[in-house]
Amino acid sequence: MKKRRLASLRRAVCLAAVLSALGAGTAVAASPPHPTEVGTTAVGGSPGSVAVSPDGSQAFVMIDDSDKDGPTALVKVVDTGTGAVKATLPLPRSNALMAGQVTVSRDGKRAYALAAQTVTVIDAVADTVLRTFAVPDQPRPAGWAPGLLKSVAVSPDGASLYVSQDGARTYRQGGPSRVMVFAAATGACTGSVNIDNQYVNDVLVHPGGKDVYVSGGAGLVHLDVAATPPTVVRTVVQPPGESGTSGATISADGSRIYDVVNNLGHVRVISTADDGTLATIAVVQGYSDLRNPMLSHDGTRLYVVKNDIDGPSVAVADTATRTLLDPLADVDATDVRGAAISADDSTLYLAGSGALQFLTVR
């Protein structure tokens, strides 16, 4: 933790929230006050995905790194109250510096991390590795490499895991991606469904548990995971000019999905009632490197990381009016690869450039 930061992040977050409430007034559409950086924790390597425990007490950060033997992958557990790294958990060695996502179950008891064609199960209370299991080999022609494991999500009851994987690859060629279903208790694969594009990104689970959405090169694909194996319900229609989606997030009540479209610089608002597009939120005009969409748990704010030549920032949108507010520009990293929001919607966690940065936003 940098010495110039406050000693206790929790006290800082609470103080910032009180000051914000005293000075913000009552106008719903008003821009929030400028964020306060309350801490930066060095985590080393190339940090990527971030997941925060439901009680907000710790953050799990996926790290790509290397040593004398080659690439490595780690999960570092950060105490959000003190900024201290509580644990460093090694993952199976990867043959490429691109580990996948880490996520935490809704009850906060387990975390799951993707690296080197495996899923690692973490005791999120004791901060120890429980076990690791391999995903089934990906069907592919001889000489092709398997696709990278990208995202993992947990069913509302904690019984199932949904893992997305890019398509198998060789020089300038790629096969279909897939989403696999695993029994969380045993690691047994219970089903798999192909997606008609080489690349996938985020996996979203509807609170009802029956429906899963996956973003990627094909756009947003709706799956029925109650079926065994899971089936494709539909690919959400993309308006003319759109080319896939770089990430997505779902509201706490499951009614809305916010889908990031890089090539047009906007976010689509989709109703899960019929998978129809309700509106778009313009972030920039034309292409931009937009990623890591985050929706506040109360549904009022959408945050999207924007990386450009001037350095990263975070776009902020009011979801009621679907208009942009002042962006968050106080980002230390030169490249943000992972982001998460706290359960009380007060803090953003941004991972990049060897560090985890804390920003209070409410």
N, C-alpha and C positions, 0 to 999 in steps of 0.2 A: 504494500500500500504506500503511495507517495506520502512523504512527510507533511506536505502542505495540505493534505486532505483531512477531513474530520476523522476523529478516532473511531467514532461509532456511526456506521452507515444507517442503522435503524433510527437512531436519534435524529440524524440529519434528514432522513426521509420524512419523519413525523413533523419536524420543524418546518420543512419546505411545504408540506401539505397544509399546515396551519396558516403560514404566511400567505400561501396562495389563496386560501379560502377567505382571508381577511381582505385581500386586495383585488380579487378577481371580479367582484360584483356579481350580478345575477344574469347577465346577458348570455344566453346559451351559445350563440354563434361567435362570441368574442374569442380572439386568439388567446391561447394560454400564455402565462408568463414564460420568459426565457428559461430553459432548463438549467438546473444547477448540477454540475459534476460533483458528486460526493465521493468518488473513489475510482481508482484504476489499479487493478491487480495484475501483476506480471504472471503470465502462465506459460510463456515460452513457445517455441515452435510456430506452427501456423494454425491458430485457433479457428474452428469452423462453427459447427452447430452448437447452440446453447439451449438448455432446458432448465426451467426453474421448478423446484418442488412446489406442490400445492400450498404449503404453508409459507412459502416465500423465504425459508431459512437458508437454502443453499441452491447454488447453480452448478449444473453439470456441463462442462465445456469439452467438446471433442477437439483433440490436438493431433495434427499431422506433424511428425518430426523425423529425425534421422540420427543414427549413431554410426559407429565404425562398421557395423554389420549391415547397414542399409536403412531403408525406411522403417519407421515405427509409428504406432498409433496409441494414443493415451486418452483417458478421461481424467480431467482434473476437477475435483469437487471444491468449490469455493464457498466459504461461509459468507453470506451476504450481509451479515451484521458487522463483521470485523474486516472483511476483505481477505482473510487468510485462506491459503490453500490447505484444506483439511486432509485431502487424500489425493494420491496419484495412482491411477489404476491402469496397468498395462493391458493392451488388447493384442490379439494375434497380429503378428507382423504382416504388413501389407507389401505387395510388390509394386505399389505405386503410392505416391504421397497424396492420396485422396480417400480418406476415410469418409464414411457416410454420416448419418444423423444420430443423435442421441435424444431420447424422450423419457418422460417419467409417467408412471401410471397415475390414474386419478386419485387413488388412495395414498399416493406418496411412498409406497413400500418398495417399489421396484423401478429401476431404470434399465433401459435397453439401448445398446450401442452397436453400430454396424461398422465392421472393418474386415478386410481380407476374406470376403465370402463367408463371414460368420456373424452370428448374433451373440453378444455377450450380455448376460443377465447380471445386474448389479443389485445388491441389497442397499437400497437408498436410505436406510436408517443407519446401518452399521458402516456404510461406505466401503463395502468389500465386494469382490467378484464372487458370485455364486457358481456360475458355470458358463460355458460357451458351447454353442452348437453350430454346425455348418449348415448352410442352405443347400438344397438339392442342386446338383450340377445342372447348368443351363444347357439345354439342347443347342448344339452349334456344329457347323462343319469342322472338319479336322484342321487344326492350325489356327482357328479363331480363338480369341481370348474372351472369357466371360465378361459381361457388363458389370459396371460398378454398382454395389448396393447403395441406394440413395436415401430413402426415407423409411421411417418406422413409426407406426401409430398403434395405440392400444385400444381395444374395445372398451366401451363404458363399464362393463362388468369385470374387466381385467383378465378375461379368459383367453382372448385371442390377440395375436399380433398380426399386423399387416405390413409387409415389407415390399418396397418397390425396388426394381432392378433395371438398369439400362439394358438394352439389347446387346447380345454378343457382337464382337467387333473384330475387324481386320482392316487392312489399309483401304481407306475410303469406302468401306462397306459396313453395314450394321444390320442386325436382325431385330425382331420385335422385342420390346421391353415386356416386363411382366410384373404382376402383383401376386405375392404369395401369402397364404394364410398359415399361421402356426398356432398350435396349442401353447399358451404361455407357460403352463406348468411343466410340460415335457419337452418342448421344442420340436414336436412332431409336426411335419408339414401336412396340412389337411386339404390343401387345394391350391390351385394356381390358375391365373387367367392372363393371356397375352394381350398387350396393348399394341395397336397398329402404328407404332412409331418407335424409333430406337431410343428416344430419351424420355425419362420420367423425372418428376420432381417431388413435390409434397403429396403426402397421403393424408386425407381428412376423413374423420369418422363422424357420421351424424350421431347426435345424442341418442337417437332411437336404436342405434346399434345394427340396423339392417342394411344401411346404405353407406358406401365408402366412395369418395371422390379422389381421383388422382390427376395432378396437373402434369403437363409436359409438352412434348413436341406435337402431340395429337390434339392439344387443347385440354379441356377439362372433361374427363371420362367418368361417368357415373356407373358404379358397380353394385350389384346385389350380392352381398356376402352372406345372406341367409341361405343361398343356394350352395350346394356342394357338388362340384367345385363352383366358385363364384362366377357370375356371368356379367357381361356388359349390358347394362340397361340402355344406355345411349351415350354418344359423344355430344356434349353440349354444342349447339350450332355456333360457329364462329362467324361474325359479320365479315363482309368482304374486306380484305386487307390485313386481317389478323393472321399471325403465324405462330401458333402455339402459345404456351403460357409458362412463365418462369417461376411461378409460385402462387400459392393460394392460401387463404385462411377462412375459417368458418365461424359464425357467431355462436355464442354460448347456447342459444336456444335452437340452433340448427336451421334457422329460417333463411339465412343469407350466406352466400359465399362471395368473397372478394378475390378476384382472379387477376393477376398481374400480366399485362400484355406488353412486353418490352418493345417490340418493333413499332408500336404506335404510341408508346409512352403513357398508357392509361391503365386504369383498373376497372374491370367489369364487375358490376353488382348483379349477382344471380340469385333468383328465388329458387329454393330447393323444392318448393311445392310443385313446380312444373319444369324446372331447369331452364326457365326463360330469363333473358337479360332484362333487368329493370332499368338500368342506367349505366353510364360510364363516368368515372372521375378522372379528369385530365390532370396528369402530373406534370408532363412536359409536352412539347410539340415534337412529334417524331420519335425516333429511337432513343432510348436511354437504358443504362444498365440498372434496372429496378429489380429488387430482390427482397426476401425476408419480410413479407407483409405480416403485420401484427394488428390484431383488433383488440381494443380494450374489452375487458370482461363485461362492462356495462353497455357495450355496443356503440358508444358515442364517438369514439375516435379510431381512425385507421392510421397506422404508421407504416411507411414503406421506405426501406433503405435505398438511397440513390448514390451510386458510385460514378464519378465523372473525373475529368482531368484536373478539376479544381479541388479534388478531395471529396470524401463522402459526406453526405448530409442525410437527414431523415425528413421525408415529406410527411406532413400531418394533414388529415382531412377530417372535417366534420361530417359524420355519416348521415345526419339528418338533412343537412342542406346540400351534401355532396360537393362541398367547396373546400379549397385548400386554405389552411391557416399558415401562420409563419412556420417555416421549416426549422428543424433543429440542426444548427450548423456547428455546435461545439463538440465535434467528433475528433478524437485524438488519432485514431487509426488512419493509415493511408488506404486501407482496403478492408471494408467490413464484410466478413463472410458468414457471420451468424448473429442472430438477434432474438431476444425474447422480452416479454413484458411480465412484470410481477402480478401476483394474484389480486393485489389491491389497486392495480392500474397506476401506481405512483412512480414506477421506476422502469426504465429501459436498460437492458443489458446488451452491450454491443461487443462482439468478439472480432478482433483483427490485429495485425501487426504485433503479435506476441503478447497481447494483453486483453483483459476483460474490463470494459469501461462501464461505470454506473452513471446514469443520468436520471435525475428526478424530473418528472414531467407534469406532476400535479401537486 
